[in-house]
């Protein structure tokens, strides 16, 4: 609970109480819970095999039939 002390105006107290009420709100708690479930699922469901397709860096190593780094 926020207690108005020295230098705390009524407006600051209302803002602090509104922030506390938002942090305890059902909307915020559901959002936070969904974010936590999503983060756990991202780590739990990672594929163990590398992707089937190569990366763009591998595809860009050849230009006009020559490999970069090869002197001709």
C-alpha positions, 0 to 999 in steps of 0.5 A, a space after each residue: 500500500 502506498 502511503 502519501 509521505 513528504 513530497 507525494 502529491 495527490 496525483 502521484 498517489 493516484 498514479 501509484 495506486 493505479 499502477 498497483 491495481 493494474 499489476 494485480 489485475 486479471 488482464 495483466 496476470 493472464 498476459 504474464 501467464 501466457 508469456 511464461 507459457 509461450 517461453 517454456 513452450 519455445 524451449 520445450 518444443 525446439 527441433 533437435 534436427 537442423 532445418 532441412 533447407 540451408 541458410 542464405 549464407 551458404 547459398 550466397 557463397 557462389 557468384 557466377 560459377 566462382 567460389 569466393 576466396 578462390 583466385 583464378 
